[in-house]
Amino acid sequence: MKDIYIVWNKDNEIGIPIIDEQHRVAVGTINPLFCFMQMKRGVANNDATIVLNFLKDWRLDHINKQDRKFAEHLRHTGAL
């Protein structure tokens, strides 16, 4: 059985610290979900449900932060 689905390394970084940190959090959350799925511990044990709910909330926060950073970049470069 494989322990880690995604191995985080410098190649995964995009160079925006707040976004890179959020991506590290996502990877750190997806890996346990992968393990739960391999062990067939899912909704019945509530493990996968907890992780999926976290990822749902994380996604909304991440998209908002990413959009703000992109808009900030466009303003800074004069594209807006």
mmCIF file of the N, C-alpha and C atoms, coordinates in Angstrom:
data_MODEL
# 
_entry.id   MODEL 
# 
loop_
_atom_site.group_PDB 
_atom_site.id 
_atom_site.type_symbol 
_atom_site.label_atom_id 
_atom_site.label_alt_id 
_atom_site.label_comp_id 
_atom_site.label_asym_id 
_atom_site.label_entity_id 
_atom_site.label_seq_id 
_atom_site.pdbx_PDB_ins_code 
_atom_site.Cartn_x 
_atom_site.Cartn_y 
_atom_site.Cartn_z 
_atom_site.occupancy 
_atom_site.B_iso_or_equiv 
_atom_site.pdbx_formal_charge 
_atom_site.auth_seq_id 
_atom_site.auth_comp_id 
_atom_site.auth_asym_id 
_atom_site.auth_atom_id 
_atom_site.pdbx_PDB_model_num 
ATOM 1   N N  . MET A 1 1  ? 0.846   -1.180 0.000   1.00 0.00 ? 1  MET A N  1 
ATOM 2   C CA . MET A 1 1  ? 0.000   0.000  0.000   1.00 0.00 ? 1  MET A CA 1 
ATOM 3   C C  . MET A 1 1  ? 0.895   1.249  0.000   1.00 0.00 ? 1  MET A C  1 
ATOM 4   N N  . LYS A 1 2  ? 0.559   2.184  -0.838  1.00 0.00 ? 2  LYS A N  1 
ATOM 5   C CA . LYS A 1 2  ? 1.308   3.433  -0.955  1.00 0.00 ? 2  LYS A CA 1 
ATOM 6   C C  . LYS A 1 2  ? 0.860   4.394  0.149   1.00 0.00 ? 2  LYS A C  1 
ATOM 7   N N  . ASP A 1 3  ? 1.820   5.022  0.859   1.00 0.00 ? 3  ASP A N  1 
ATOM 8   C CA . ASP A 1 3  ? 1.500   5.914  1.975   1.00 0.00 ? 3  ASP A CA 1 
ATOM 9   C C  . ASP A 1 3  ? 1.164   7.336  1.528   1.00 0.00 ? 3  ASP A C  1 
ATOM 10  N N  . ILE A 1 4  ? 1.844   7.788  0.486   1.00 0.00 ? 4  ILE A N  1 
ATOM 11  C CA . ILE A 1 4  ? 1.695   9.184  0.066   1.00 0.00 ? 4  ILE A CA 1 
ATOM 12  C C  . ILE A 1 4  ? 1.287   9.229  -1.401  1.00 0.00 ? 4  ILE A C  1 
ATOM 13  N N  . TYR A 1 5  ? 0.252   9.997  -1.667  1.00 0.00 ? 5  TYR A N  1 
ATOM 14  C CA . TYR A 1 5  ? -0.247  10.159 -3.028  1.00 0.00 ? 5  TYR A CA 1 
ATOM 15  C C  . TYR A 1 5  ? 0.520   11.260 -3.755  1.00 0.00 ? 5  TYR A C  1 
ATOM 16  N N  . ILE A 1 6  ? 0.745   12.373 -3.074  1.00 0.00 ? 6  ILE A N  1 
ATOM 17  C CA . ILE A 1 6  ? 1.449   13.516 -3.652  1.00 0.00 ? 6  ILE A CA 1 
ATOM 18  C C  . ILE A 1 6  ? 2.610   13.879 -2.722  1.00 0.00 ? 6  ILE A C  1 
ATOM 19  N N  . VAL A 1 7  ? 3.791   13.962 -3.280  1.00 0.00 ? 7  VAL A N  1 
ATOM 20  C CA . VAL A 1 7  ? 4.957   14.398 -2.509  1.00 0.00 ? 7  VAL A CA 1 
ATOM 21  C C  . VAL A 1 7  ? 5.209   15.857 -2.857  1.00 0.00 ? 7  VAL A C  1 
ATOM 22  N N  . TRP A 1 8  ? 5.135   16.712 -1.847  1.00 0.00 ? 8  TRP A N  1 
ATOM 23  C CA . TRP A 1 8  ? 5.356   18.146 -2.071  1.00 0.00 ? 8  TRP A CA 1 
ATOM 24  C C  . TRP A 1 8  ? 6.854   18.415 -2.168  1.00 0.00 ? 8  TRP A C  1 
ATOM 25  N N  . ASN A 1 9  ? 7.237   19.219 -3.156  1.00 0.00 ? 9  ASN A N  1 
ATOM 26  C CA . ASN A 1 9  ? 8.618   19.654 -3.252  1.00 0.00 ? 9  ASN A CA 1 
ATOM 27  C C  . ASN A 1 9  ? 8.650   21.035 -3.905  1.00 0.00 ? 9  ASN A C  1 
ATOM 28  N N  . LYS A 1 10 ? 9.829   21.606 -4.006  1.00 0.00 ? 10 LYS A N  1 
ATOM 29  C CA . LYS A 1 10 ? 9.987   22.965 -4.541  1.00 0.00 ? 10 LYS A CA 1 
ATOM 30  C C  . LYS A 1 10 ? 9.410   23.119 -5.947  1.00 0.00 ? 10 LYS A C  1 
ATOM 31  N N  . ASP A 1 11 ? 9.406   22.043 -6.727  1.00 0.00 ? 11 ASP A N  1 
ATOM 32  C CA . ASP A 1 11 ? 8.872   22.108 -8.093  1.00 0.00 ? 11 ASP A CA 1 
ATOM 33  C C  . ASP A 1 11 ? 7.373   22.428 -8.116  1.00 0.00 ? 11 ASP A C  1 
ATOM 34  N N  . ASN A 1 12 ? 6.685   22.178 -7.009  1.00 0.00 ? 12 ASN A N  1 
ATOM 35  C CA . ASN A 1 12 ? 5.251   22.454 -6.932  1.00 0.00 ? 12 ASN A CA 1 
ATOM 36  C C  . ASN A 1 12 ? 4.953   23.919 -6.634  1.00 0.00 ? 12 ASN A C  1 
ATOM 37  N N  . GLU A 1 13 ? 5.949   24.661 -6.184  1.00 0.00 ? 13 GLU A N  1 
ATOM 38  C CA . GLU A 1 13 ? 5.722   26.047 -5.792  1.00 0.00 ? 13 GLU A CA 1 
ATOM 39  C C  . GLU A 1 13 ? 5.589   26.957 -7.011  1.00 0.00 ? 13 GLU A C  1 
ATOM 40  N N  . ILE A 1 14 ? 4.740   27.975 -6.838  1.00 0.00 ? 14 ILE A N  1 
ATOM 41  C CA . ILE A 1 14 ? 4.567   28.952 -7.913  1.00 0.00 ? 14 ILE A CA 1 
ATOM 42  C C  . ILE A 1 14 ? 5.261   30.274 -7.587  1.00 0.00 ? 14 ILE A C  1 
ATOM 43  N N  . GLY A 1 15 ? 5.765   30.390 -6.358  1.00 0.00 ? 15 GLY A N  1 
ATOM 44  C CA . GLY A 1 15 ? 6.519   31.579 -5.979  1.00 0.00 ? 15 GLY A CA 1 
ATOM 45  C C  . GLY A 1 15 ? 5.714   32.648 -5.264  1.00 0.00 ? 15 GLY A C  1 
ATOM 46  N N  . ILE A 1 16 ? 4.462   32.373 -4.960  1.00 0.00 ? 16 ILE A N  1 
ATOM 47  C CA . ILE A 1 16 ? 3.639   33.289 -4.172  1.00 0.00 ? 16 ILE A CA 1 
ATOM 48  C C  . ILE A 1 16 ? 3.420   32.602 -2.828  1.00 0.00 ? 16 ILE A C  1 
ATOM 49  N N  . PRO A 1 17 ? 4.111   33.074 -1.777  1.00 0.00 ? 17 PRO A N  1 
ATOM 50  C CA . PRO A 1 17 ? 4.125   32.343 -0.508  1.00 0.00 ? 17 PRO A CA 1 
ATOM 51  C C  . PRO A 1 17 ? 2.760   31.937 0.032   1.00 0.00 ? 17 PRO A C  1 
ATOM 52  N N  . ILE A 1 18 ? 1.787   32.828 0.015   1.00 0.00 ? 18 ILE A N  1 
ATOM 53  C CA . ILE A 1 18 ? 0.474   32.489 0.585   1.00 0.00 ? 18 ILE A CA 1 
ATOM 54  C C  . ILE A 1 18 ? -0.219  31.381 -0.228  1.00 0.00 ? 18 ILE A C  1 
ATOM 55  N N  . ILE A 1 19 ? -0.048  31.408 -1.529  1.00 0.00 ? 19 ILE A N  1 
ATOM 56  C CA . ILE A 1 19 ? -0.659  30.382 -2.389  1.00 0.00 ? 19 ILE A CA 1 
ATOM 57  C C  . ILE A 1 19 ? 0.110   29.069 -2.250  1.00 0.00 ? 19 ILE A C  1 
ATOM 58  N N  . ASP A 1 20 ? 1.438   29.148 -2.208  1.00 0.00 ? 20 ASP A N  1 
ATOM 59  C CA . ASP A 1 20 ? 2.232   27.933 -2.012  1.00 0.00 ? 20 ASP A CA 1 
ATOM 60  C C  . ASP A 1 20 ? 1.875   27.253 -0.696  1.00 0.00 ? 20 ASP A C  1 
ATOM 61  N N  . GLU A 1 21 ? 1.692   28.039 0.363   1.00 0.00 ? 21 GLU A N  1 
ATOM 62  C CA . GLU A 1 21 ? 1.323   27.468 1.660   1.00 0.00 ? 21 GLU A CA 1 
ATOM 63  C C  . GLU A 1 21 ? -0.046  26.796 1.585   1.00 0.00 ? 21 GLU A C  1 
ATOM 64  N N  . GLN A 1 22 ? -0.976  27.423 0.905   1.00 0.00 ? 22 GLN A N  1 
ATOM 65  C CA . GLN A 1 22 ? -2.300  26.809 0.771   1.00 0.00 ? 22 GLN A CA 1 
ATOM 66  C C  . GLN A 1 22 ? -2.213  25.507 -0.026  1.00 0.00 ? 22 GLN A C  1 
ATOM 67  N N  . HIS A 1 23 ? -1.383  25.482 -1.037  1.00 0.00 ? 23 HIS A N  1 
ATOM 68  C CA . HIS A 1 23 ? -1.215  24.249 -1.815  1.00 0.00 ? 23 HIS A CA 1 
ATOM 69  C C  . HIS A 1 23 ? -0.588  23.153 -0.949  1.00 0.00 ? 23 HIS A C  1 
ATOM 70  N N  . ARG A 1 24 ? 0.366   23.520 -0.093  1.00 0.00 ? 24 ARG A N  1 
ATOM 71  C CA . ARG A 1 24 ? 0.954   22.536 0.827   1.00 0.00 ? 24 ARG A CA 1 
ATOM 72  C C  . ARG A 1 24 ? -0.106  21.976 1.765   1.00 0.00 ? 24 ARG A C  1 
ATOM 73  N N  . VAL A 1 25 ? -1.001  22.842 2.246   1.00 0.00 ? 25 VAL A N  1 
ATOM 74  C CA . VAL A 1 25 ? -2.088  22.390 3.123   1.00 0.00 ? 25 VAL A CA 1 
ATOM 75  C C  . VAL A 1 25 ? -2.991  21.410 2.373   1.00 0.00 ? 25 VAL A C  1 
ATOM 76  N N  . ALA A 1 26 ? -3.313  21.721 1.121   1.00 0.00 ? 26 ALA A N  1 
ATOM 77  C CA . ALA A 1 26 ? -4.165  20.834 0.331   1.00 0.00 ? 26 ALA A CA 1 
ATOM 78  C C  . ALA A 1 26 ? -3.511  19.467 0.156   1.00 0.00 ? 26 ALA A C  1 
ATOM 79  N N  . VAL A 1 27 ? -2.234  19.469 -0.177  1.00 0.00 ? 27 VAL A N  1 
ATOM 80  C CA . VAL A 1 27 ? -1.518  18.198 -0.344  1.00 0.00 ? 27 VAL A CA 1 
ATOM 81  C C  . VAL A 1 27 ? -1.492  17.431 0.977   1.00 0.00 ? 27 VAL A C  1 
ATOM 82  N N  . GLY A 1 28 ? -1.260  18.149 2.074   1.00 0.00 ? 28 GLY A N  1 
ATOM 83  C CA . GLY A 1 28 ? -1.248  17.513 3.385   1.00 0.00 ? 28 GLY A CA 1 
ATOM 84  C C  . GLY A 1 28 ? -2.598  16.956 3.785   1.00 0.00 ? 28 GLY A C  1 
ATOM 85  N N  . THR A 1 29 ? -3.650  17.429 3.154   1.00 0.00 ? 29 THR A N  1 
ATOM 86  C CA . THR A 1 29 ? -4.999  16.931 3.425   1.00 0.00 ? 29 THR A CA 1 
ATOM 87  C C  . THR A 1 29 ? -5.376  15.816 2.456   1.00 0.00 ? 29 THR A C  1 
ATOM 88  N N  . ILE A 1 30 ? -4.952  15.934 1.232   1.00 0.00 ? 30 ILE A N  1 
ATOM 89  C CA . ILE A 1 30 ? -5.279  14.924 0.225   1.00 0.00 ? 30 ILE A CA 1 
ATOM 90  C C  . ILE A 1 30 ? -4.577  13.595 0.537   1.00 0.00 ? 30 ILE A C  1 
ATOM 91  N N  . ASN A 1 31 ? -3.359  13.655 1.042   1.00 0.00 ? 31 ASN A N  1 
ATOM 92  C CA . ASN A 1 31 ? -2.640  12.420 1.345   1.00 0.00 ? 31 ASN A CA 1 
ATOM 93  C C  . ASN A 1 31 ? -3.365  11.536 2.360   1.00 0.00 ? 31 ASN A C  1 
ATOM 94  N N  . PRO A 1 32 ? -3.866  12.068 3.493   1.00 0.00 ? 32 PRO A N  1 
ATOM 95  C CA . PRO A 1 32 ? -4.641  11.208 4.397   1.00 0.00 ? 32 PRO A CA 1 
ATOM 96  C C  . PRO A 1 32 ? -5.916  10.658 3.740   1.00 0.00 ? 32 PRO A C  1 
ATOM 97  N N  . LEU A 1 33 ? -6.559  11.467 2.905   1.00 0.00 ? 33 LEU A N  1 
ATOM 98  C CA . LEU A 1 33 ? -7.750  10.989 2.205   1.00 0.00 ? 33 LEU A CA 1 
ATOM 99  C C  . LEU A 1 33 ? -7.393  9.787  1.337   1.00 0.00 ? 33 LEU A C  1 
ATOM 100 N N  . PHE A 1 34 ? -6.270  9.868  0.655   1.00 0.00 ? 34 PHE A N  1 
ATOM 101 C CA . PHE A 1 34 ? -5.793  8.764  -0.165  1.00 0.00 ? 34 PHE A CA 1 
ATOM 102 C C  . PHE A 1 34 ? -5.595  7.502  0.683   1.00 0.00 ? 34 PHE A C  1 
ATOM 103 N N  . CYS A 1 35 ? -4.995  7.669  1.864   1.00 0.00 ? 35 CYS A N  1 
ATOM 104 C CA . CYS A 1 35 ? -4.797  6.527  2.765   1.00 0.00 ? 35 CYS A CA 1 
ATOM 105 C C  . CYS A 1 35 ? -6.125  5.940  3.228   1.00 0.00 ? 35 CYS A C  1 
ATOM 106 N N  . PHE A 1 36 ? -7.069  6.814  3.594   1.00 0.00 ? 36 PHE A N  1 
ATOM 107 C CA . PHE A 1 36 ? -8.386  6.334  4.020   1.00 0.00 ? 36 PHE A CA 1 
ATOM 108 C C  . PHE A 1 36 ? -9.044  5.519  2.914   1.00 0.00 ? 36 PHE A C  1 
ATOM 109 N N  . MET A 1 37 ? -8.912  5.990  1.691   1.00 0.00 ? 37 MET A N  1 
ATOM 110 C CA . MET A 1 37 ? -9.517  5.291  0.561   1.00 0.00 ? 37 MET A CA 1 
ATOM 111 C C  . MET A 1 37 ? -8.853  3.924  0.368   1.00 0.00 ? 37 MET A C  1 
ATOM 112 N N  . GLN A 1 38 ? -7.535  3.859  0.501   1.00 0.00 ? 38 GLN A N  1 
ATOM 113 C CA . GLN A 1 38 ? -6.837  2.584  0.356   1.00 0.00 ? 38 GLN A CA 1 
ATOM 114 C C  . GLN A 1 38 ? -7.232  1.598  1.448   1.00 0.00 ? 38 GLN A C  1 
ATOM 115 N N  . MET A 1 39 ? -7.465  2.101  2.649   1.00 0.00 ? 39 MET A N  1 
ATOM 116 C CA . MET A 1 39 ? -7.831  1.236  3.771   1.00 0.00 ? 39 MET A CA 1 
ATOM 117 C C  . MET A 1 39 ? -9.330  0.973  3.806   1.00 0.00 ? 39 MET A C  1 
ATOM 118 N N  . LYS A 1 40 ? -10.052 1.518  2.818   1.00 0.00 ? 40 LYS A N  1 
ATOM 119 C CA . LYS A 1 40 ? -11.515 1.378  2.743   1.00 0.00 ? 40 LYS A CA 1 
ATOM 120 C C  . LYS A 1 40 ? -12.188 1.984  3.968   1.00 0.00 ? 40 LYS A C  1 
ATOM 121 N N  . ARG A 1 41 ? -11.570 3.072  4.492   1.00 0.00 ? 41 ARG A N  1 
ATOM 122 C CA . ARG A 1 41 ? -12.156 3.813  5.613   1.00 0.00 ? 41 ARG A CA 1 
ATOM 123 C C  . ARG A 1 41 ? -12.719 5.094  5.040   1.00 0.00 ? 41 ARG A C  1 
ATOM 124 N N  . GLY A 1 42 ? -13.959 5.105  4.787   1.00 0.00 ? 42 GLY A N  1 
ATOM 125 C CA . GLY A 1 42 ? -14.554 6.259  4.147   1.00 0.00 ? 42 GLY A CA 1 
ATOM 126 C C  . GLY A 1 42 ? -15.682 6.854  4.943   1.00 0.00 ? 42 GLY A C  1 
ATOM 127 N N  . VAL A 1 43 ? -16.784 7.026  4.285   1.00 0.00 ? 43 VAL A N  1 
ATOM 128 C CA . VAL A 1 43 ? -17.939 7.690  4.878   1.00 0.00 ? 43 VAL A CA 1 
ATOM 129 C C  . VAL A 1 43 ? -18.430 6.960  6.118   1.00 0.00 ? 43 VAL A C  1 
ATOM 130 N N  . ALA A 1 44 ? -18.401 5.653  6.112   1.00 0.00 ? 44 ALA A N  1 
ATOM 131 C CA . ALA A 1 44 ? -18.896 4.887  7.265   1.00 0.00 ? 44 ALA A CA 1 
ATOM 132 C C  . ALA A 1 44 ? -18.116 5.223  8.529   1.00 0.00 ? 44 ALA A C  1 
ATOM 133 N N  . ASN A 1 45 ? -16.831 5.459  8.411   1.00 0.00 ? 45 ASN A N  1 
ATOM 134 C CA . ASN A 1 45 ? -16.020 5.795  9.580   1.00 0.00 ? 45 ASN A CA 1 
ATOM 135 C C  . ASN A 1 45 ? -15.877 7.301  9.766   1.00 0.00 ? 45 ASN A C  1 
ATOM 136 N N  . ASN A 1 46 ? -16.461 8.066  8.875   1.00 0.00 ? 46 ASN A N  1 
ATOM 137 C CA . ASN A 1 46 ? -16.468 9.526  8.937   1.00 0.00 ? 46 ASN A CA 1 
ATOM 138 C C  . ASN A 1 46 ? -15.122 10.156 8.583   1.00 0.00 ? 46 ASN A C  1 
ATOM 139 N N  . ASP A 1 47 ? -14.083 9.361  8.364   1.00 0.00 ? 47 ASP A N  1 
ATOM 140 C CA . ASP A 1 47 ? -12.762 9.901  8.060   1.00 0.00 ? 47 ASP A CA 1 
ATOM 141 C C  . ASP A 1 47 ? -12.772 10.705 6.766   1.00 0.00 ? 47 ASP A C  1 
ATOM 142 N N  . ALA A 1 48 ? -13.231 10.087 5.702   1.00 0.00 ? 48 ALA A N  1 
ATOM 143 C CA . ALA A 1 48 ? -13.232 10.748 4.399   1.00 0.00 ? 48 ALA A CA 1 
ATOM 144 C C  . ALA A 1 48 ? -14.166 11.950 4.401   1.00 0.00 ? 48 ALA A C  1 
ATOM 145 N N  . THR A 1 49 ? -15.279 11.868 5.082   1.00 0.00 ? 49 THR A N  1 
ATOM 146 C CA . THR A 1 49 ? -16.241 12.967 5.131   1.00 0.00 ? 49 THR A CA 1 
ATOM 147 C C  . THR A 1 49 ? -15.613 14.207 5.767   1.00 0.00 ? 49 THR A C  1 
ATOM 148 N N  . ILE A 1 50 ? -14.885 14.015 6.838   1.00 0.00 ? 50 ILE A N  1 
ATOM 149 C CA . ILE A 1 50 ? -14.227 15.137 7.512   1.00 0.00 ? 50 ILE A CA 1 
ATOM 150 C C  . ILE A 1 50 ? -13.229 15.795 6.566   1.00 0.00 ? 50 ILE A C  1 
ATOM 151 N N  . VAL A 1 51 ? -12.429 14.985 5.899   1.00 0.00 ? 51 VAL A N  1 
ATOM 152 C CA . VAL A 1 51 ? -11.424 15.526 4.976   1.00 0.00 ? 51 VAL A CA 1 
ATOM 153 C C  . VAL A 1 51 ? -12.098 16.233 3.805   1.00 0.00 ? 51 VAL A C  1 
ATOM 154 N N  . LEU A 1 52 ? -13.134 15.635 3.242   1.00 0.00 ? 52 LEU A N  1 
ATOM 155 C CA . LEU A 1 52 ? -13.819 16.244 2.104   1.00 0.00 ? 52 LEU A CA 1 
ATOM 156 C C  . LEU A 1 52 ? -14.486 17.564 2.494   1.00 0.00 ? 52 LEU A C  1 
ATOM 157 N N  . ASN A 1 53 ? -15.060 17.632 3.678   1.00 0.00 ? 53 ASN A N  1 
ATOM 158 C CA . ASN A 1 53 ? -15.655 18.893 4.139   1.00 0.00 ? 53 ASN A CA 1 
ATOM 159 C C  . ASN A 1 53 ? -14.589 19.966 4.326   1.00 0.00 ? 53 ASN A C  1 
ATOM 160 N N  . PHE A 1 54 ? -13.446 19.572 4.870   1.00 0.00 ? 54 PHE A N  1 
ATOM 161 C CA . PHE A 1 54 ? -12.339 20.524 5.007   1.00 0.00 ? 54 PHE A CA 1 
ATOM 162 C C  . PHE A 1 54 ? -11.913 21.039 3.635   1.00 0.00 ? 54 PHE A C  1 
ATOM 163 N N  . LEU A 1 55 ? -11.753 20.137 2.680   1.00 0.00 ? 55 LEU A N  1 
ATOM 164 C CA . LEU A 1 55 ? -11.320 20.541 1.341   1.00 0.00 ? 55 LEU A CA 1 
ATOM 165 C C  . LEU A 1 55 ? -12.342 21.442 0.653   1.00 0.00 ? 55 LEU A C  1 
ATOM 166 N N  . LYS A 1 56 ? -13.609 21.205 0.899   1.00 0.00 ? 56 LYS A N  1 
ATOM 167 C CA . LYS A 1 56 ? -14.653 22.061 0.323   1.00 0.00 ? 56 LYS A CA 1 
ATOM 168 C C  . LYS A 1 56 ? -14.500 23.491 0.838   1.00 0.00 ? 56 LYS A C  1 
ATOM 169 N N  . ASP A 1 57 ? -14.329 23.638 2.145   1.00 0.00 ? 57 ASP A N  1 
ATOM 170 C CA . ASP A 1 57 ? -14.141 24.973 2.733   1.00 0.00 ? 57 ASP A CA 1 
ATOM 171 C C  . ASP A 1 57 ? -12.809 25.582 2.304   1.00 0.00 ? 57 ASP A C  1 
ATOM 172 N N  . TRP A 1 58 ? -11.770 24.753 2.264   1.00 0.00 ? 58 TRP A N  1 
ATOM 173 C CA . TRP A 1 58 ? -10.449 25.217 1.849   1.00 0.00 ? 58 TRP A CA 1 
ATOM 174 C C  . TRP A 1 58 ? -10.507 25.770 0.427   1.00 0.00 ? 58 TRP A C  1 
ATOM 175 N N  . ARG A 1 59 ? -11.215 25.072 -0.445  1.00 0.00 ? 59 ARG A N  1 
ATOM 176 C CA . ARG A 1 59 ? -11.315 25.481 -1.853  1.00 0.00 ? 59 ARG A CA 1 
ATOM 177 C C  . ARG A 1 59 ? -11.885 26.883 -1.982  1.00 0.00 ? 59 ARG A C  1 
ATOM 178 N N  . LEU A 1 60 ? -12.927 27.183 -1.245  1.00 0.00 ? 60 LEU A N  1 
ATOM 179 C CA . LEU A 1 60 ? -13.539 28.516 -1.306  1.00 0.00 ? 60 LEU A CA 1 
ATOM 180 C C  . LEU A 1 60 ? -12.566 29.588 -0.834  1.00 0.00 ? 60 LEU A C  1 
ATOM 181 N N  . ASP A 1 61 ? -11.894 29.329 0.263   1.00 0.00 ? 61 ASP A N  1 
ATOM 182 C CA . ASP A 1 61 ? -10.918 30.281 0.792   1.00 0.00 ? 61 ASP A CA 1 
ATOM 183 C C  . ASP A 1 61 ? -9.754  30.450 -0.184  1.00 0.00 ? 61 ASP A C  1 
ATOM 184 N N  . HIS A 1 62 ? -9.288  29.354 -0.740  1.00 0.00 ? 62 HIS A N  1 
ATOM 185 C CA . HIS A 1 62 ? -8.155  29.391 -1.661  1.00 0.00 ? 62 HIS A CA 1 
ATOM 186 C C  . HIS A 1 62 ? -8.490  30.175 -2.927  1.00 0.00 ? 62 HIS A C  1 
ATOM 187 N N  . ILE A 1 63 ? -9.642  29.930 -3.498  1.00 0.00 ? 63 ILE A N  1 
ATOM 188 C CA . ILE A 1 63 ? -10.049 30.639 -4.722  1.00 0.00 ? 63 ILE A CA 1 
ATOM 189 C C  . ILE A 1 63 ? -10.129 32.143 -4.451  1.00 0.00 ? 63 ILE A C  1 
ATOM 190 N N  . ASN A 1 64 ? -10.708 32.524 -3.312  1.00 0.00 ? 64 ASN A N  1 
ATOM 191 C CA . ASN A 1 64 ? -10.804 33.946 -2.971  1.00 0.00 ? 64 ASN A CA 1 
ATOM 192 C C  . ASN A 1 64 ? -9.421  34.580 -2.832  1.00 0.00 ? 64 ASN A C  1 
ATOM 193 N N  . LYS A 1 65 ? -8.517  33.903 -2.129  1.00 0.00 ? 65 LYS A N  1 
ATOM 194 C CA . LYS A 1 65 ? -7.161  34.449 -1.963  1.00 0.00 ? 65 LYS A CA 1 
ATOM 195 C C  . LYS A 1 65 ? -6.432  34.516 -3.291  1.00 0.00 ? 65 LYS A C  1 
ATOM 196 N N  . GLN A 1 66 ? -6.599  33.496 -4.099  1.00 0.00 ? 66 GLN A N  1 
ATOM 197 C CA . GLN A 1 66 ? -5.938  33.479 -5.395  1.00 0.00 ? 66 GLN A CA 1 
ATOM 198 C C  . GLN A 1 66 ? -6.471  34.596 -6.292  1.00 0.00 ? 66 GLN A C  1 
ATOM 199 N N  . ASP A 1 67 ? -7.765  34.806 -6.280  1.00 0.00 ? 67 ASP A N  1 
ATOM 200 C CA . ASP A 1 67 ? -8.360  35.890 -7.071  1.00 0.00 ? 67 ASP A CA 1 
ATOM 201 C C  . ASP A 1 67 ? -7.847  37.254 -6.622  1.00 0.00 ? 67 ASP A C  1 
ATOM 202 N N  . ARG A 1 68 ? -7.755  37.459 -5.300  1.00 0.00 ? 68 ARG A N  1 
ATOM 203 C CA . ARG A 1 68 ? -7.242  38.736 -4.784  1.00 0.00 ? 68 ARG A CA 1 
ATOM 204 C C  . ARG A 1 68 ? -5.789  38.947 -5.196  1.00 0.00 ? 68 ARG A C  1 
ATOM 205 N N  . LYS A 1 69 ? -4.972  37.902 -5.114  1.00 0.00 ? 69 LYS A N  1 
ATOM 206 C CA . LYS A 1 69 ? -3.572  38.013 -5.508  1.00 0.00 ? 69 LYS A CA 1 
ATOM 207 C C  . LYS A 1 69 ? -3.452  38.311 -7.002  1.00 0.00 ? 69 LYS A C  1 
ATOM 208 N N  . PHE A 1 70 ? -4.270  37.687 -7.812  1.00 0.00 ? 70 PHE A N  1 
ATOM 209 C CA . PHE A 1 70 ? -4.225  37.911 -9.248  1.00 0.00 ? 70 PHE A CA 1 
ATOM 210 C C  . PHE A 1 70 ? -4.642  39.344 -9.569  1.00 0.00 ? 70 PHE A C  1 
ATOM 211 N N  . ALA A 1 71 ? -5.685  39.831 -8.926  1.00 0.00 ? 71 ALA A N  1 
ATOM 212 C CA . ALA A 1 71 ? -6.134  41.212 -9.148  1.00 0.00 ? 71 ALA A CA 1 
ATOM 213 C C  . ALA A 1 71 ? -5.055  42.192 -8.696  1.00 0.00 ? 71 ALA A C  1 
ATOM 214 N N  . GLU A 1 72 ? -4.406  41.901 -7.575  1.00 0.00 ? 72 GLU A N  1 
ATOM 215 C CA . GLU A 1 72 ? -3.313  42.746 -7.082  1.00 0.00 ? 72 GLU A CA 1 
ATOM 216 C C  . GLU A 1 72 ? -2.174  42.782 -8.108  1.00 0.00 ? 72 GLU A C  1 
ATOM 217 N N  . HIS A 1 73 ? -1.860  41.642 -8.665  1.00 0.00 ? 73 HIS A N  1 
ATOM 218 C CA . HIS A 1 73 ? -0.814  41.566 -9.687  1.00 0.00 ? 73 HIS A CA 1 
ATOM 219 C C  . HIS A 1 73 ? -1.194  42.386 -10.916 1.00 0.00 ? 73 HIS A C  1 
ATOM 220 N N  . LEU A 1 74 ? -2.440  42.267 -11.350 1.00 0.00 ? 74 LEU A N  1 
ATOM 221 C CA . LEU A 1 74 ? -2.887  43.018 -12.539 1.00 0.00 ? 74 LEU A CA 1 
ATOM 222 C C  . LEU A 1 74 ? -2.834  44.518 -12.271 1.00 0.00 ? 74 LEU A C  1 
ATOM 223 N N  . ARG A 1 75 ? -3.236  44.949 -11.069 1.00 0.00 ? 75 ARG A N  1 
ATOM 224 C CA . ARG A 1 75 ? -3.158  46.372 -10.728 1.00 0.00 ? 75 ARG A CA 1 
ATOM 225 C C  . ARG A 1 75 ? -1.701  46.839 -10.720 1.00 0.00 ? 75 ARG A C  1 
ATOM 226 N N  . HIS A 1 76 ? -0.837  46.032 -10.151 1.00 0.00 ? 76 HIS A N  1 
ATOM 227 C CA . HIS A 1 76 ? 0.586   46.384 -10.041 1.00 0.00 ? 76 HIS A CA 1 
ATOM 228 C C  . HIS A 1 76 ? 1.258   46.488 -11.409 1.00 0.00 ? 76 HIS A C  1 
ATOM 229 N N  . THR A 1 77 ? 0.853   45.636 -12.338 1.00 0.00 ? 77 THR A N  1 
ATOM 230 C CA . THR A 1 77 ? 1.466   45.646 -13.663 1.00 0.00 ? 77 THR A CA 1 
ATOM 231 C C  . THR A 1 77 ? 0.779   46.627 -14.603 1.00 0.00 ? 77 THR A C  1 
ATOM 232 N N  . GLY A 1 78 ? -0.331  47.233 -14.143 1.00 0.00 ? 78 GLY A N  1 
ATOM 233 C CA . GLY A 1 78 ? -1.048  48.185 -14.974 1.00 0.00 ? 78 GLY A CA 1 
ATOM 234 C C  . GLY A 1 78 ? -2.014  47.538 -15.944 1.00 0.00 ? 78 GLY A C  1 
ATOM 235 N N  . ALA A 1 79 ? -2.217  46.260 -15.794 1.00 0.00 ? 79 ALA A N  1 
ATOM 236 C CA . ALA A 1 79 ? -3.143  45.562 -16.704 1.00 0.00 ? 79 ALA A CA 1 
ATOM 237 C C  . ALA A 1 79 ? -4.601  45.868 -16.374 1.00 0.00 ? 79 ALA A C  1 
ATOM 238 N N  . LEU A 1 80 ? -4.855  46.406 -15.178 1.00 0.00 ? 80 LEU A N  1 
ATOM 239 C CA . LEU A 1 80 ? -6.227  46.780 -14.797 1.00 0.00 ? 80 LEU A CA 1 
ATOM 240 C C  . LEU A 1 80 ? -6.362  48.278 -14.754 1.00 0.00 ? 80 LEU A C  1 
# 
